[in-house]
Amino acid sequence: MARPSDRAPIRKQEILEHFYKVLGEEGIEGSSLAKIAGSMGVHPSLLIHYFSTKEQMTLALVDYIAQQYGETYLGWIGDIEDPQERLSAILEMLFSRDWMVYVDQSVFNACHYLGFHNKEIHKRFRRMYSRFADMLSVEFGRLMELGVVREMEPRQMADLVIAMTEGLDFYGTIIGTGRRFDSVGRNMKQAALTLLLDGAGADGPASGGGKRGDAECRKTGT
């Protein structure tokens, strides 16, 4: 039988999953410890045992979301070896509805809103985006060495792509994730390709809404 200390990580993740659920349903104002405990079917004192304040729980939730994003990113492109296919897959992922809805945007934005007035939450978001930019910088650096993308500082390239992705995600909360979003996403992917390839991009916009695009990315100067 597992000791209480052995179950702590499991219990914490369970609490965060129910916090995520209640936050998506009730919003930040309605996601009280009592409602989270009610969703779990436990006494609120159990939550306080693992998280002494709601702020601590929110910080852990942001870390949880960041981990999910990282694992998803690596899982979707990890087994693609061809550099041009990998570039297309990365952009297809980032400008697709799959990426946007992977985390409930109401939950993400609620936590992000708190970061405007909470320095620790803000630090978590900065760390999350910094790690994501690091991953993309590594990708773009390798693609640059292979001549797949144009010469540019990799971190700057990563920042531009992330800014475009975030803009699409925000716009998606306004227009929804239907056909219009898919159309805007395809155009945004094509714009990103043009940026990365310096005008020598794919033959027309990428089609489809899957996790891996089928656009042909030509090498710069070919």
N, C-alpha and C positions, 0 to 999 in steps of 0.2 A: 504493500500500500504506500502510495506516494506521501511524503511529508508535506505539510503546508507550504514550506519554502520551495519545494520542488514544483508545486502547482502555481506558484506566483506568476510566472510568465504567461501560463495558460489562462489564469483568471484575469490578468490584466488585459490580454487580447480580447477575451470574451466581453469584458466591460467596455472596451473601446468599440467593439463591433455593435453593441447595443446603444452606446452613445451616438455612434454614426447613424444608426437607424432612427433613433428618437430625434436627433438633430435634423435629419432630412424631413421628418414628418411634422415636427413642432416648431422648427426654427430655433435660433439661439436663445430667445427669451423663454420658450416653453420647454427647453431641455433641462429640466431640473434633475437633481440627484434622485428625487423620489420617483420621477417618471422613468428614469433609466433603470432604477432598481425594480420598478414595476414591470418593465419590459423583460427583465431577467427572471422575475419571480423570486426575488430575494429581498432582504431587509436593507435599507439604505446604509446601515452601518458597515455592511460588507464593502461597499464602494469606498467609504471613508478609510477603511483599513488599508486599501491599496492606493488611493488618491485622496490626500487630506483636503484638497480644494478642487473646485471645478476648473480653476486655471491649470493646475497640474494635469488634469485629465485632458484639457484642451491641447496642452503642449505635447502630450503623448499621442494624441490623435493626429496632430500635424506630422509628427515623426512617422506614425503608422501610414499615413497617406503618402508621404515621401518614399517610404520603403516599397509600397505597392507600385508606385510609378516606376521606380527603378527596376523592380523585378519584371514588370510588364514590358518595359522597353527592351531589356535584355532577352526576355523570353520570345518576343516577336521577331527579333532580327538575329539572335545568337547563332543560328545554324546556317546563315547565308554567307557563303565565302566569296562569291563573285562580287568585286567592288562596285560595279555599276548597278547590279541588282540590289546590293546592300543600300546604296544611296537612294534608289527608287523606293525601297521598302521603308527606309527611315522616314522619308517625306510622305509617303502614302499613309504611314501610321500617324504622324503628327498632324496631318491635315484631314483626318477622317473623323466621322462621328464616333467610331469605336474609341478613339483616344479621348474625345471630349466627355463621353458618358461613362468612361471607366470609373471615374469618381463622381458621385453626385455633386453637380455644380452648386447646388444650394448649400451643401455641407462645406465644400471648398471655400465658397465665397463668404460664408458665415465666419469661418475661422480666419480668413484673410481680413475681413472687416475688423475683427478684434485686434489684429496686428497693428492697426493704425494707432491704437491707444495702449498697446501692451508691448513693451520692448522685447520681452522674451519670446512671445509669439512671432513678432516681426523677425527676430533672429532666426527662428526655425524656418520661416519661409525663405529668407535670404540663403540659408544653408541648403535648403532643398533645391532652389534654382541654381545655386553655385555648383552643386554636385551634378545636376543635369547638364549644365553648360560644360562642365569638365568632361562628361561622357561624350557629348557631341563634339567637343574640341578634339578629343582623341580620334574620333571617327573621321572628322574632316581633315585632320592632320595626315592621317594615313592615306585618305583619298587624294590629298594634294600631292603626296610623294609619288603616287601612282599615276598622276596626271589626269585624274578623273574630274577634279574640280579645279577652278582657277586659283592662282596664287593670291592668298589673303591671310591675314593673321587668323588662325583657327578659332580663337576665343571670340574674336569680333564676328566671325561668320556664325558661330553658335548663338551669340547674343541676338543677331538679326533674325535667325530662324525662330528662336524662342519667342521673340517679340511678335513675329507674324503669327505664330501658333496661338499665343495668348490672346491676340486681337480676334482671331477667328473664334476661339472658345467663348470670349465675352459676347461677340456678336451672335453666336449661336444661342445664348441664353435669351436673346431678344427675338430672333426669327424662328427659333425652334430647330430641330434636327431632322427636318424632312428633305424634300428634293432641293429646295432652295439652298439649304446648308451644304448638301453634297456638291451642288454646282459651284458655290463660292469656294468650297474646299478644293475642288479640282483646279479652279483658277489660281488659288493661292499656292497650291503645289507647283503649278507651272511657273508662277512668278518666282518662287524659291529656286526652282531649277535654273531659270534664266539668270538669277543672281549668282548662283553657285558656279554655273558653267560659263558665265560672262558672255551670254548671247549664243552659245553653241549648244543649246539645250536639247530636250527631247523633241521628237517629231510629233508635235501637237500635245494637247493636254492629256494627262493620264486619265484612263477610264476606270470605271468600277469603284466600289466602295470597300473593297476588302482590305485586309491587313497588309497585303503585299502587292504593290503596284506592278504593272507590266510595261511601264514606259521604258523606252530605250534611251539610256543616257550616254551620249557620245562623248568621247574625250575631247578636251579643249584643243582646238587647232587641227582636228581631223575632219 
